[in-house]
Amino acid sequence: MTDSGGDLRDELARLGVDVVAAGLVVGSGGNLSVRAPGADTCLVTSSGAWLDRLRHSDFVRVRIGDGAPVDPDSGVAASSEVALHLHTYRTRPDVNAVVHLHPQSVLLLDALGERIRLTTTDHVYYVREVTRVGFHLPGSDDLARAAAAAVADGANCVVLAHHGCSVLGGTVDMAHKRVRNLEEAARLTYRALALGRADLPECPPDFAARLHLDRDISI
Ligand SMILES: [Zn+2]
């Protein structure tokens, strides 16, 4: 990653094309952000931007401390959900990418009170833990604070009830893989429930335990 912003915007643009194609968001829903490690600013997608059509001009650089745009004369406004990104960065110095999408299966299971089962090694490796927050108005400071509090202990996937999810990563690539696996785990859980198999076995706990012991494990 570079601090110039160019490479980071391209990384998010590629993520945007993929997550729209994968059905994790429709229309101009969702928003994305990234910061260079240690930077006091981040790049956030602009209000109304379609995630599969992102150009460099669809990103706004804002200060993480107070949310002010670095270039207030650009004529481009940051996403209405910018507070969600800022509160998360303030809470988690290790996070450099925040992906907010509206994944259908994740939201369906949450609305039904069903836990997302982590069935495969990929699910456990990338998702690890899913937290949730109750309903708050989209774009509100309440939502942003609740979502940040839900990941303060190190969780990287939080479901925002009746709205979407916020998925975090130390890199854009990790956040990308994580959100794809979150929705895949939800889809697999949904299929098991549709078959009447609420007893869907989860990935053996030995694997998760090994991840805690050996963070460099690869799959
Ligand atoms: Zn949203």
py3Dmol code that shows the C-alpha trace and the ligand (Angstrom):
import py3Dmol

protein = """\
ATOM      1  CA  MET A   1       0.000   0.000   0.000  1.00  0.00           C
ATOM      2  CA  THR A   2       1.116   3.551  -0.514  1.00  0.00           C
ATOM      3  CA  ASP A   3       0.219   6.800   1.165  1.00  0.00           C
ATOM      4  CA  SER A   4      -0.464   8.492  -2.151  1.00  0.00           C
ATOM      5  CA  GLY A   5      -3.933   7.002  -2.207  1.00  0.00           C
ATOM      6  CA  GLY A   6      -3.816   5.832  -5.801  1.00  0.00           C
ATOM      7  CA  ASP A   7      -3.041   2.179  -5.139  1.00  0.00           C
ATOM      8  CA  LEU A   8      -5.463   2.030  -2.237  1.00  0.00           C
ATOM      9  CA  ARG A   9      -8.316   3.429  -4.310  1.00  0.00           C
ATOM     10  CA  ASP A  10      -7.596   0.885  -7.014  1.00  0.00           C
ATOM     11  CA  GLU A  11      -7.653  -1.918  -4.443  1.00  0.00           C
ATOM     12  CA  LEU A  12     -11.042  -0.785  -3.166  1.00  0.00           C
ATOM     13  CA  ALA A  13     -12.363  -0.383  -6.714  1.00  0.00           C
ATOM     14  CA  ARG A  14     -11.449  -4.009  -7.484  1.00  0.00           C
ATOM     15  CA  LEU A  15     -13.129  -5.100  -4.252  1.00  0.00           C
ATOM     16  CA  GLY A  16     -16.223  -3.123  -5.222  1.00  0.00           C
ATOM     17  CA  VAL A  17     -16.573  -4.836  -8.589  1.00  0.00           C
ATOM     18  CA  ASP A  18     -16.267  -8.238  -6.966  1.00  0.00           C
ATOM     19  CA  VAL A  19     -18.688  -7.751  -4.071  1.00  0.00           C
ATOM     20  CA  VAL A  20     -21.392  -6.332  -6.339  1.00  0.00           C
ATOM     21  CA  ALA A  21     -20.931  -9.269  -8.732  1.00  0.00           C
ATOM     22  CA  ALA A  22     -21.173 -11.618  -5.740  1.00  0.00           C
ATOM     23  CA  GLY A  23     -24.480 -10.041  -4.715  1.00  0.00           C
ATOM     24  CA  LEU A  24     -23.268  -8.669  -1.410  1.00  0.00           C
ATOM     25  CA  VAL A  25     -24.845  -5.283  -2.097  1.00  0.00           C
ATOM     26  CA  VAL A  26     -27.207  -3.811  -4.670  1.00  0.00           C
ATOM     27  CA  GLY A  27     -27.588  -0.392  -6.269  1.00  0.00           C
ATOM     28  CA  SER A  28     -25.478   2.284  -4.624  1.00  0.00           C
ATOM     29  CA  GLY A  29     -25.693   0.644  -1.201  1.00  0.00           C
ATOM     30  CA  GLY A  30     -22.649   0.024   0.949  1.00  0.00           C
ATOM     31  CA  ASN A  31     -19.475   2.010   1.374  1.00  0.00           C
ATOM     32  CA  LEU A  32     -15.765   1.326   1.681  1.00  0.00           C
ATOM     33  CA  SER A  33     -12.746   2.922   3.264  1.00  0.00           C
ATOM     34  CA  VAL A  34      -9.021   2.407   3.635  1.00  0.00           C
ATOM     35  CA  ARG A  35      -6.127   4.064   5.409  1.00  0.00           C
ATOM     36  CA  ALA A  36      -2.412   3.662   5.036  1.00  0.00           C
ATOM     37  CA  PRO A  37      -1.063   2.029   8.212  1.00  0.00           C
ATOM     38  CA  GLY A  38      -0.582   4.647  10.916  1.00  0.00           C
ATOM     39  CA  ALA A  39      -2.074   7.479   8.839  1.00  0.00           C
ATOM     40  CA  ASP A  40      -4.368  10.038  10.477  1.00  0.00           C
ATOM     41  CA  THR A  41      -6.595  10.250   7.393  1.00  0.00           C
ATOM     42  CA  CYS A  42      -8.570   7.683   5.439  1.00  0.00           C
ATOM     43  CA  LEU A  43     -10.191   7.449   2.020  1.00  0.00           C
ATOM     44  CA  VAL A  44     -13.962   6.863   2.056  1.00  0.00           C
ATOM     45  CA  THR A  45     -16.268   6.252  -0.888  1.00  0.00           C
ATOM     46  CA  SER A  46     -18.441   9.206  -1.730  1.00  0.00           C
ATOM     47  CA  SER A  47     -22.146   9.582  -1.085  1.00  0.00           C
ATOM     48  CA  GLY A  48     -24.202   7.754  -3.692  1.00  0.00           C
ATOM     49  CA  ALA A  49     -21.255   6.007  -5.349  1.00  0.00           C
ATOM     50  CA  TRP A  50     -21.943   2.646  -7.011  1.00  0.00           C
ATOM     51  CA  LEU A  51     -19.363   0.229  -5.679  1.00  0.00           C
ATOM     52  CA  ASP A  52     -18.762  -1.465  -9.027  1.00  0.00           C
ATOM     53  CA  ARG A  53     -18.059   1.822 -10.815  1.00  0.00           C
ATOM     54  CA  LEU A  54     -15.574   3.486  -8.479  1.00  0.00           C
ATOM     55  CA  ARG A  55     -13.194   6.032  -9.996  1.00  0.00           C
ATOM     56  CA  HIS A  56     -10.511   7.918  -8.091  1.00  0.00           C
ATOM     57  CA  SER A  57     -12.867  10.903  -7.962  1.00  0.00           C
ATOM     58  CA  ASP A  58     -15.400   8.802  -6.027  1.00  0.00           C
ATOM     59  CA  PHE A  59     -13.214   8.825  -2.911  1.00  0.00           C
ATOM     60  CA  VAL A  60     -13.003  11.512  -0.251  1.00  0.00           C
ATOM     61  CA  ARG A  61     -10.049  11.842   2.100  1.00  0.00           C
ATOM     62  CA  VAL A  62     -11.158  12.700   5.631  1.00  0.00           C
ATOM     63  CA  ARG A  63      -9.351  13.198   8.914  1.00  0.00           C
ATOM     64  CA  ILE A  64      -9.929  10.281  11.276  1.00  0.00           C
ATOM     65  CA  GLY A  65      -9.766  12.514  14.343  1.00  0.00           C
ATOM     66  CA  ASP A  66     -12.606  14.904  13.540  1.00  0.00           C
ATOM     67  CA  GLY A  67     -14.078  13.632  10.266  1.00  0.00           C
ATOM     68  CA  ALA A  68     -13.291  16.839   8.398  1.00  0.00           C
ATOM     69  CA  PRO A  69     -12.564  16.501   4.675  1.00  0.00           C
ATOM     70  CA  VAL A  70      -8.949  17.213   3.785  1.00  0.00           C
ATOM     71  CA  ASP A  71     -10.130  19.046   0.657  1.00  0.00           C
ATOM     72  CA  PRO A  72     -13.425  20.738   1.574  1.00  0.00           C
ATOM     73  CA  ASP A  73     -13.615  22.372  -1.850  1.00  0.00           C
ATOM     74  CA  SER A  74     -13.623  19.109  -3.825  1.00  0.00           C
ATOM     75  CA  GLY A  75     -17.399  19.209  -4.234  1.00  0.00           C
ATOM     76  CA  VAL A  76     -17.606  15.509  -3.344  1.00  0.00           C
ATOM     77  CA  ALA A  77     -19.244  14.482  -0.064  1.00  0.00           C
ATOM     78  CA  ALA A  78     -18.201  11.402   1.881  1.00  0.00           C
ATOM     79  CA  SER A  79     -20.677   8.576   2.393  1.00  0.00           C
ATOM     80  CA  SER A  80     -23.449   9.247   4.895  1.00  0.00           C
ATOM     81  CA  GLU A  81     -22.023   6.255   6.800  1.00  0.00           C
ATOM     82  CA  VAL A  82     -18.604   7.859   7.248  1.00  0.00           C
ATOM     83  CA  ALA A  83     -18.940   7.906  11.065  1.00  0.00           C
ATOM     84  CA  LEU A  84     -19.033   4.102  11.059  1.00  0.00           C
ATOM     85  CA  HIS A  85     -15.601   4.034   9.436  1.00  0.00           C
ATOM     86  CA  LEU A  86     -14.104   6.764  11.608  1.00  0.00           C
ATOM     87  CA  HIS A  87     -15.224   5.293  14.926  1.00  0.00           C
ATOM     88  CA  THR A  88     -13.880   1.904  13.859  1.00  0.00           C
ATOM     89  CA  TYR A  89     -10.449   3.294  12.939  1.00  0.00           C
ATOM     90  CA  ARG A  90     -10.266   5.207  16.223  1.00  0.00           C
ATOM     91  CA  THR A  91     -11.110   2.042  18.161  1.00  0.00           C
ATOM     92  CA  ARG A  92      -8.899  -0.365  16.213  1.00  0.00           C
ATOM     93  CA  PRO A  93      -5.418   0.924  15.275  1.00  0.00           C
ATOM     94  CA  ASP A  94      -4.682  -2.443  13.611  1.00  0.00           C
ATOM     95  CA  VAL A  95      -7.502  -2.025  11.093  1.00  0.00           C
ATOM     96  CA  ASN A  96      -6.735  -0.381   7.752  1.00  0.00           C
ATOM     97  CA  ALA A  97      -9.808  -1.290   5.707  1.00  0.00           C
ATOM     98  CA  VAL A  98     -13.525  -1.160   6.537  1.00  0.00           C
ATOM     99  CA  VAL A  99     -16.081  -2.749   4.218  1.00  0.00           C
ATOM    100  CA  HIS A 100     -19.744  -1.963   4.828  1.00  0.00           C
ATOM    101  CA  LEU A 101     -22.144  -4.020   2.691  1.00  0.00           C
ATOM    102  CA  HIS A 102     -25.720  -5.340   2.822  1.00  0.00           C
ATOM    103  CA  PRO A 103     -25.263  -9.117   2.378  1.00  0.00           C
ATOM    104  CA  GLN A 104     -28.622 -10.811   2.026  1.00  0.00           C
ATOM    105  CA  SER A 105     -27.999 -14.172   3.698  1.00  0.00           C
ATOM    106  CA  VAL A 106     -26.183 -12.613   6.647  1.00  0.00           C
ATOM    107  CA  LEU A 107     -29.138 -10.265   7.214  1.00  0.00           C
ATOM    108  CA  LEU A 108     -31.744 -12.980   6.739  1.00  0.00           C
ATOM    109  CA  LEU A 109     -30.190 -15.237   9.375  1.00  0.00           C
ATOM    110  CA  ASP A 110     -29.704 -12.362  11.795  1.00  0.00           C
ATOM    111  CA  ALA A 111     -33.324 -11.241  11.412  1.00  0.00           C
ATOM    112  CA  LEU A 112     -34.451 -14.818  12.140  1.00  0.00           C
ATOM    113  CA  GLY A 113     -32.233 -15.025  15.201  1.00  0.00           C
ATOM    114  CA  GLU A 114     -30.089 -17.719  13.606  1.00  0.00           C
ATOM    115  CA  ARG A 115     -26.373 -17.831  14.316  1.00  0.00           C
ATOM    116  CA  ILE A 116     -24.074 -17.991  11.297  1.00  0.00           C
ATOM    117  CA  ARG A 117     -22.316 -21.357  11.479  1.00  0.00           C
ATOM    118  CA  LEU A 118     -18.626 -21.463  10.576  1.00  0.00           C
ATOM    119  CA  THR A 119     -18.486 -24.808   8.834  1.00  0.00           C
ATOM    120  CA  THR A 120     -15.258 -24.837   6.846  1.00  0.00           C
ATOM    121  CA  THR A 121     -11.636 -24.037   7.647  1.00  0.00           C
ATOM    122  CA  ASP A 122     -11.938 -20.955   5.394  1.00  0.00           C
ATOM    123  CA  HIS A 123     -14.879 -19.671   7.438  1.00  0.00           C
ATOM    124  CA  VAL A 124     -12.970 -20.057  10.687  1.00  0.00           C
ATOM    125  CA  TYR A 125      -9.713 -18.687   9.320  1.00  0.00           C
ATOM    126  CA  TYR A 126     -11.190 -15.532   7.803  1.00  0.00           C
ATOM    127  CA  VAL A 127     -14.315 -14.840   9.847  1.00  0.00           C
ATOM    128  CA  ARG A 128     -13.329 -16.313  13.209  1.00  0.00           C
ATOM    129  CA  GLU A 129     -16.064 -14.519  15.146  1.00  0.00           C
ATOM    130  CA  VAL A 130     -19.305 -12.705  14.296  1.00  0.00           C
ATOM    131  CA  THR A 131     -20.704 -10.025  16.576  1.00  0.00           C
ATOM    132  CA  ARG A 132     -23.890  -8.028  16.110  1.00  0.00           C
ATOM    133  CA  VAL A 133     -25.531  -4.789  17.146  1.00  0.00           C
ATOM    134  CA  GLY A 134     -29.248  -4.048  17.345  1.00  0.00           C
ATOM    135  CA  PHE A 135     -30.996  -1.679  14.997  1.00  0.00           C
ATOM    136  CA  HIS A 136     -29.830   1.930  14.847  1.00  0.00           C
ATOM    137  CA  LEU A 137     -30.655   4.454  12.167  1.00  0.00           C
ATOM    138  CA  PRO A 138     -28.272   4.198   9.193  1.00  0.00           C
ATOM    139  CA  GLY A 139     -25.740   7.000   9.217  1.00  0.00           C
ATOM    140  CA  SER A 140     -26.279   7.763  12.887  1.00  0.00           C
ATOM    141  CA  ASP A 141     -23.591   8.283  15.454  1.00  0.00           C
ATOM    142  CA  ASP A 142     -25.352   5.687  17.612  1.00  0.00           C
ATOM    143  CA  LEU A 143     -24.815   3.053  14.927  1.00  0.00           C
ATOM    144  CA  ALA A 144     -21.178   4.040  14.458  1.00  0.00           C
ATOM    145  CA  ARG A 145     -20.445   3.895  18.195  1.00  0.00           C
ATOM    146  CA  ALA A 146     -22.246   0.582  18.695  1.00  0.00           C
ATOM    147  CA  ALA A 147     -20.455  -1.030  15.756  1.00  0.00           C
ATOM    148  CA  ALA A 148     -17.057   0.185  16.968  1.00  0.00           C
ATOM    149  CA  ALA A 149     -17.757  -1.099  20.484  1.00  0.00           C
ATOM    150  CA  ALA A 150     -18.711  -4.489  19.036  1.00  0.00           C
ATOM    151  CA  VAL A 151     -15.266  -4.891  17.466  1.00  0.00           C
ATOM    152  CA  ALA A 152     -13.224  -3.325  20.255  1.00  0.00           C
ATOM    153  CA  ASP A 153     -12.144  -6.747  21.540  1.00  0.00           C
ATOM    154  CA  GLY A 154     -10.732  -7.829  18.183  1.00  0.00           C
ATOM    155  CA  ALA A 155     -13.737  -9.202  16.276  1.00  0.00           C
ATOM    156  CA  ASN A 156     -13.612  -8.312  12.589  1.00  0.00           C
ATOM    157  CA  CYS A 157     -17.171  -9.012  11.481  1.00  0.00           C
ATOM    158  CA  VAL A 158     -20.159  -7.209  12.970  1.00  0.00           C
ATOM    159  CA  VAL A 159     -23.745  -7.540  11.773  1.00  0.00           C
ATOM    160  CA  LEU A 160     -25.808  -4.345  11.873  1.00  0.00           C
ATOM    161  CA  ALA A 161     -29.353  -5.611  12.434  1.00  0.00           C
ATOM    162  CA  HIS A 162     -31.814  -4.998   9.558  1.00  0.00           C
ATOM    163  CA  HIS A 163     -29.143  -3.104   7.668  1.00  0.00           C
ATOM    164  CA  GLY A 164     -25.812  -4.713   6.805  1.00  0.00           C
ATOM    165  CA  CYS A 165     -22.418  -5.654   8.078  1.00  0.00           C
ATOM    166  CA  SER A 166     -19.111  -3.997   8.819  1.00  0.00           C
ATOM    167  CA  VAL A 167     -16.092  -6.143   8.058  1.00  0.00           C
ATOM    168  CA  LEU A 168     -12.551  -5.119   8.951  1.00  0.00           C
ATOM    169  CA  GLY A 169      -9.062  -6.024   7.829  1.00  0.00           C
ATOM    170  CA  GLY A 170      -5.467  -5.043   8.295  1.00  0.00           C
ATOM    171  CA  THR A 171      -5.415  -4.876   4.493  1.00  0.00           C
ATOM    172  CA  VAL A 172      -8.026  -4.435   1.772  1.00  0.00           C
ATOM    173  CA  ASP A 173      -7.296  -7.967   0.629  1.00  0.00           C
ATOM    174  CA  MET A 174      -8.023  -9.459   4.048  1.00  0.00           C
ATOM    175  CA  ALA A 175     -11.249  -7.470   4.473  1.00  0.00           C
ATOM    176  CA  HIS A 176     -12.265  -8.605   0.988  1.00  0.00           C
ATOM    177  CA  LYS A 177     -11.692 -12.306   1.695  1.00  0.00           C
ATOM    178  CA  ARG A 178     -13.336 -11.926   5.081  1.00  0.00           C
ATOM    179  CA  VAL A 179     -16.590 -10.435   3.803  1.00  0.00           C
ATOM    180  CA  ARG A 180     -16.845 -13.026   1.011  1.00  0.00           C
ATOM    181  CA  ASN A 181     -16.419 -15.805   3.565  1.00  0.00           C
ATOM    182  CA  LEU A 182     -18.914 -14.233   5.972  1.00  0.00           C
ATOM    183  CA  GLU A 183     -21.654 -14.310   3.337  1.00  0.00           C
ATOM    184  CA  GLU A 184     -20.593 -17.777   2.170  1.00  0.00           C
ATOM    185  CA  ALA A 185     -20.878 -19.099   5.733  1.00  0.00           C
ATOM    186  CA  ALA A 186     -24.330 -17.531   5.976  1.00  0.00           C
ATOM    187  CA  ARG A 187     -25.420 -19.060   2.650  1.00  0.00           C
ATOM    188  CA  LEU A 188     -24.217 -22.481   3.727  1.00  0.00           C
ATOM    189  CA  THR A 189     -26.013 -22.114   7.060  1.00  0.00           C
ATOM    190  CA  TYR A 190     -29.177 -21.075   5.250  1.00  0.00           C
ATOM    191  CA  ARG A 191     -29.056 -24.130   2.991  1.00  0.00           C
ATOM    192  CA  ALA A 192     -28.691 -26.447   5.977  1.00  0.00           C
ATOM    193  CA  LEU A 193     -31.636 -24.795   7.737  1.00  0.00           C
ATOM    194  CA  ALA A 194     -33.729 -25.050   4.534  1.00  0.00           C
ATOM    195  CA  LEU A 195     -32.989 -28.786   4.582  1.00  0.00           C
ATOM    196  CA  GLY A 196     -34.221 -28.918   8.159  1.00  0.00           C
ATOM    197  CA  ARG A 197     -30.683 -29.517   9.404  1.00  0.00           C
ATOM    198  CA  ALA A 198     -30.169 -27.006  12.197  1.00  0.00           C
ATOM    199  CA  ASP A 199     -27.580 -29.477  13.491  1.00  0.00           C
ATOM    200  CA  LEU A 200     -25.120 -28.459  10.758  1.00  0.00           C
ATOM    201  CA  PRO A 201     -21.715 -29.430  12.178  1.00  0.00           C
ATOM    202  CA  GLU A 202     -19.269 -26.580  12.603  1.00  0.00           C
ATOM    203  CA  CYS A 203     -15.565 -26.761  11.833  1.00  0.00           C
ATOM    204  CA  PRO A 204     -13.863 -28.851  14.540  1.00  0.00           C
ATOM    205  CA  PRO A 205     -12.646 -26.621  17.408  1.00  0.00           C
ATOM    206  CA  ASP A 206      -9.151 -28.109  17.057  1.00  0.00           C
ATOM    207  CA  PHE A 207      -8.642 -25.915  14.008  1.00  0.00           C
ATOM    208  CA  ALA A 208      -9.659 -22.676  15.767  1.00  0.00           C
ATOM    209  CA  ALA A 209      -7.477 -23.602  18.725  1.00  0.00           C
ATOM    210  CA  ARG A 210      -4.535 -24.131  16.402  1.00  0.00           C
ATOM    211  CA  LEU A 211      -5.120 -20.707  14.857  1.00  0.00           C
ATOM    212  CA  HIS A 212      -4.797 -19.120  18.288  1.00  0.00           C
ATOM    213  CA  LEU A 213      -1.515 -20.944  18.855  1.00  0.00           C
ATOM    214  CA  ASP A 214      -0.052 -20.412  15.408  1.00  0.00           C
ATOM    215  CA  ARG A 215      -1.114 -17.175  13.750  1.00  0.00           C
ATOM    216  CA  ASP A 216       0.949 -17.950  10.672  1.00  0.00           C
ATOM    217  CA  ILE A 217      -1.031 -21.040   9.812  1.00  0.00           C
ATOM    218  CA  SER A 218      -2.073 -21.081   6.166  1.00  0.00           C
ATOM    219  CA  ILE A 219      -4.877 -22.933   4.495  1.00  0.00           C
TER     220      ILE A 219
END
"""
ligand_1 = """\
1
ZN
Zn -25.595 0.558 4.740
"""
view = py3Dmol.view(width=600, height=400)
view.addModel(protein, "pdb")
view.setStyle({"model": 0}, {"cartoon": {"style": "trace"}})
view.addModel(ligand_1, "xyz")
view.setStyle({"model": 1}, {"stick": {}})
view.zoomTo()
view.show()
